Amino acid sequence: MGMTYAQQPGFKEVENDINENKLELATKKLKLLEKDTASLENRAWYHLLKAKIYDYKYIDSLALQNYMSARDLYNKAGLIDKAIQINLNIAYLIKSQKNSDKLNPEKYLNEYLDYARKSNDSLKLAKAYIEIASTKISYEESEESYEYFQKAKQINKRLGNKELESQINNNLAALYNDFLNEHDSALFYLKKDLIYLKSKPNNNYDICTNYINQAASYYYLGDFNTSIQLLKSADSIPINEYPIGIKSVINKILSLNYVEKNDYKKAYETYIEYKSFEDSISAQEQSLTISEMETKYQTRETELKNEVLTAEVKTGKILVYIFIGLLIASLVIGFLIIKNARRRVYISKQEKLIEQQKLEKALKEFELNSIDLMLEGQEKERERIANDLHDNLGSMLATLKMNFEHLRLRKNEIREEENKLYDRTDQLIEDAYQKVRTIAHAKNAGVFANEGLIPAIRKMAGKISIPGKLTIEVLAVGFDKRLENKIEIAIFRMVQELSTNIIKHSKATEASIQLTNHDDNINIIIEDNGVGFKNTTAPSSDGMGLNTITKKVEQLGGTFTIDSTPGKGTTIIIDLPI
């Protein structure tokens, strides 16, 4: 027993280094203490500290392996309290690895809860409920997690333990924020917890994570400025625990906020910072794996050297083994280094590709918005021109016609030649008046307040059909109800433009416009028996144009297909979801 206590100060020193995130120093010290593990308790403590180092470095598989060893050794040593506490670490890691097919986290949680209940200790039971509720914070187990927190709150009402209350408030905030979507409730518990956290000395890590969680709440509530300010406050706090992981989370949430604020430059900069910290975590994991391999081969080398000293007869053979072992170790390490380098290059290329895709998406959205503005401007201009033609020039021509009729009626004696001149002039005025009215109605065809889409298309087809030269047939199915006015205008303008192209370019004698509204989808088929064209030489237009129509259809989430062969006519198919 004396030997056990003589070694404890060394292990305690390592534990302090781990808590201060001095992981490399803790690893070196722990390696020196490996030979001082004669007692079961010290061996258990050794594996527990090793597990914590791996846990801090996010190397879950090795952390889990050492937690298991520490738990078994504490049980053998009869230190049940320490053994049962490790159950929570094991349950957390199993859940984070999604490794429940091999290991069941519920087994370890239930063992921990049974032990707490049998102890008849209210503080232990409250802690057990908090820890179990924390491991169940997820979409699938959110209700169960909430019930365990409520049980812990009921017990703590009697205990009045501020530390437990802080843990409950912080974890309830996480539950409301991430899985119950009640962000105001999350802010209530976080702000309440912050008062207690600031009253404790040397509590930077908890204050920092509180600011981050508040920032997440404000992000979900749409208050991006407050979220950014809290994240900057969190970033300014010096911490020792999980600094790389904390920096990664801060930059990730900052990037999301800047995207919402349309500040893409800062969003990109913080996203790159986030990926840099993520890569750093991966690099630490791989570096430690390589270090473990080197240690194993060094251990093997030491064993071989000892065999040389005890069996001099086999010296030559053992030296060959050493050489082969070192060669294999070098090859494996070299392979891992090369693989890591290639992986980093691949990740870098993928990140550049993602950023390029984001930029292309932003440009495409800008282009589509520009098309919307252009179409809206065209629609307003059509309406203005139609009103001007109808109200101003139309009324002027009508007045002119009346005056001309009045002048002719007052003339007593009209020679036959003059009478013909009057008739011809009168016909020209009538033709001009009718032409103005036709243009006004055509330009104002986008206003469907009284007509609707199908009547407007039928009227347009009737006006542009030429008896004996071009017949346009309109077939409509399923349009029992009106569509949204914006969609009706967009569809009409596309049909109008494509019909104009038939008149201008196709030399067709027959054309049809078929519209079908079925299962929240509109199908438009426009066909003609004209001369057709190659898809690479589509006709240009003064109106919307085929390119603009294509982009407008894409913006509405639809598809635009052209099937045309020279001499065999043209078929255009548009599918639009509604």
Steps between C-alpha positions, in 0.01 A plus 500: 500500500794732575628461145159599362494836679863570412408499129178701522656852486646415154164389362330806655748725325417335166129547569556873564692528171210336313249739658719791386516351147876438522447172322849443358660567839245272668574224245876516571451495877254212477747295295756540780243380755419184302749296705338618829176307447554202726171548690160452338393851602802663335459292186134603485598866551765470226243374247244760610748787440602349167130479403449867590794605280353312204155640582633859496662425163174357357653153445190316613602140430818515713320703770226235522754217520682663795179596681397133486835388641484760781146396593590131518810569714307724743239225540773244571650739757160532671473874419142481377434880522783574257411211272133594474586864419687384187171348373393850397817560296449165326133574424587840352767353272280212381228750406743734325648212298152370408644163597191362673501189281803376693451673835179614665526836681177428691673217685757736652243773572267258679790364710588856602136583588448177702815569701385858575156379614644232726732750666199693648700816431280782354803686361625191317152427365455859375839482329404166345179648357693799359769283340248257348284788373812653340584182311143486368499850350396412145195512269414138574526525881417869564186424705681244715788743550256773612336265755837412658589871529167564673572218749840655573335843550252354749778345708713817484211711629558324832880509474538861381829414327602791272750289303231244416255777409759643261549161332123454463450851355786461251385159377133600482608793283680261265190279482266794425742652249606203292211255515178662628534825296396713797777757478344758734488233773864416428600866542312517832701211649831618347469856638397360837802267500742777391439692825620200701793424267636855531492471879748209491877559466705345216188406306591627152409180315140487629449874437637460148267208417206693650566790259521255209168338594334841536639594158344185353162597652513849351601353163192276499286800602641704208688757716829456314672815633457394864613149411819631336574729799467209747726278286766771493475527880539122528803508268672761721486278812823301562429129561705185548235230449436393138625832353513373140150352518361823652667714230357271234143537634530881535615544139237259368213696661660833397506380139130407515412845642695684229328295230162609638621863497614457136857588604651225288859622541496460879296182467773354278781616733340349813411181311868460401597553867247235603639248247855581613416407861316187383807394301717567806289257704534233229876560478535455877314172481719365219820626663411320821424179307844514338657570841323192641643287219849635560467422870391144424795443269740659749365267768550205269853618429576516873364147549719371219806666654425328832477168319843568348646542848346177629559290187829598338485197272208653311655846469524507121144382451360750750685786332333402176162512677581844638598623157184354344283645777652845461468478123133404524441778754666753269295382203173515693578845643608624158179364347288676763683828449455482121135401542445792736664743255284374214192521716574863586552583133172329414316686779650829381378434144155407627480821705597709196238316293234565765588870512487519120159332502378747764618792286333355189178453695511863622560623143213287369265636766607854406434425132154357577415803715609723212264310266213554747574873513521514119164321458340719765632810322372371165157435651478851646620652172237303302230624735622861475515488117156339481350769724668779302380359165148450627460820704697752292559402137178296481286787623679739264427278196137459607462880526670546162258253340200681647623840374571356157148352477354832613703685233383268221134524603511881492635507143197563270633416163769240475646394178541132439885514517493692826245260643731207424788686668283556810402131508862385467617740773216390725599134448866577586395673824278199588785259426741705718248512783440124490877436479558709817227308681650167389849600620361624830320171564800293394740699717262478794442125459688429827216640709277199571289639783173428320601238243750246640780313328310270262257765363795736447694234305191413290445868421868545406490188276187627328657839429829370359340220290493589128203355307622278218863528611540410871258333740590484873297259715489529882421191715480539881428231766473532877493881534183517709654749744712810448875482563704760685506817282881507487511142364220568252688802361826301475327213313314738269817692409682175420212374282470842335873507418501146361187573291668813361800286401265270306364796302843655438716197425313171454299559177246261655138459387386323818599535865359385833534614861417225752484577875435235769470562878525168687643387839652842584684507168437708186598351165520728194554361146535741205524334156512622140544340156749761382854483363662414835861579592814352649516543879837670462343768276189592699334822372570822687221724625430857602288383794586258779710272276552126536794544742294725728205258486733210588640681803155614613374139483804383702432770759143371536643149554390364163652359181514642144547262203530576127452227239552638150625357171547706181200440271296311764367771728568582865369374836570690824412342837491692829435327837438723802426398861244709689 
